[in-house]
Amino acid sequence: MDDRLNILIVDDMKVNLAKINVILSKEYAISMATNGREALEIVLRHPPDLILLDIIMPEMDGYEVCRRLKADETTRDIPVIFISSLDETCDEEKGLDLGAVDYITKPISPPIVKARVRNHLQLKMQQDQLKKSISLMEHEAEILAHKAELGLMAGGLAHDIANLVTPMMLIEFIPEMLPDDLPVRREIQREVDYIKEGMKLCKEVCDGYTSYLKNIGLDAGIQDVAPLLQPLDMYARRFIGKIERHVADDLPPILAKGSQLKRVFVNLFVNACQASGDNKDGKIILRLWSENKRIFFSIEDNGQGIPDSVLPYIFDESFTTRPERTGLGLYFARQIVDGHQGTMEVSSRLGSGTVFLLSFPAL
């Protein structure tokens, strides 16, 4: 298959077709037509990249061919160069007014034909690339507009949920209403504390979500990282496997929005719990340490691992292998980490589990 640019030559004189074909055929794929109707049929079947069009032809002259090409949305952008023995200024003006890009007079000069064809093909390719870029920018702008709208809706939803959670915190007074000698009072108190901790975390996550989406809310502040792992304790209660923690002492603080990082840690921990499975052999290892003026956090599970075909896409927006999930957890986690000038890496092997490694600049 000839992947060269295609040029259509239209002239009722076969000797002229042969001459121009010799000049251009080494660099371009050539199509030829001996009249206007044949030229229009060729253009509709296989649109060329450029047309060299004779003016004086029987039945349908070059002006009419050009007029029809420019009237059709599918062919109007094909550059047309007129070739004719006519050399009066009015004829050249008429051709350019019809939409031709250039005008070459006979007898033709091979260097001029080559130069004009090359220049207009380059210009056409630049225009096509510009149109693609504009189309892409318009498409991206449309996507950003949709995301902004969804961001406002999600931020409003998070705000409403936080408001609903606040009065529910009154659950902490339930144990005080129970008799002191109630046998299960201690168990009730433990479950109430568990629920209260969950609602507190829910409110923090909602506040952080609103802050992240709308870039408003809590400002970044000096944070000790170890306390940001505390919400994991609540989820750890439901994990029947083994959890190892390796947290270094005297860690330097970081500049961060704590509620956002809590959301990241919770998301990774919940994913690790699901990956390890609902069995006693499940294992999760948490590590927190500092090195070279950075804070590092890793979470490792002994689950089935992530297939190589899936691994490159896990941070993509809305990507998920579970139809019931949104595919936004790791995407937002990556955005939050990036917003803290951090890094987020993942390594995984089938049958051996997965490790997520995060790092943040230390103060």
Salt bridges, closest charged atoms under 4 A:
ASP2 OD2 - ARG4 NH2 2.82
ASP11 OD2 - LYS106 NZ 3.11
ASP54 OD1 - LYS106 NZ 3.46
GLU64 OE1 - ARG67 NH1 2.44
GLU64 OE2 - ARG68 NE 2.94
ASP77 OD2 - LYS131 NZ 2.89
ASP102 OD1 - ARG116 NH1 3.27
ASP102 OD2 - HIS120 NE2 2.89
ASP128 OD2 - LYS124 NZ 2.79
GLU142 OE2 - HIS146 NE2 3.84
ASP160 OD1 - HIS159 ND1 3.75
GLU172 OE1 - LYS196 NZ 3.65
ASP180 OD1 - ARG185 NH1 3.55
GLU197 OE1 - ARG237 NH2 3.42
GLU204 OE1 - LYS262 NZ 2.75
ASP207 OD2 - LYS203 NZ 3.28
ASP233 OD1 - ARG245 NH2 2.72
GLU244 OE2 - LYS242 NZ 3.73
GLU244 OE1 - HIS246 NE2 3.19
GLU244 OE2 - LYS283 NZ 3.05
GLU300 OE1 - ARG287 NH1 3.45
GLU317 OE1 - LYS147 NZ 2.84
ASP338 OD1 - ARG334 NE 3.85
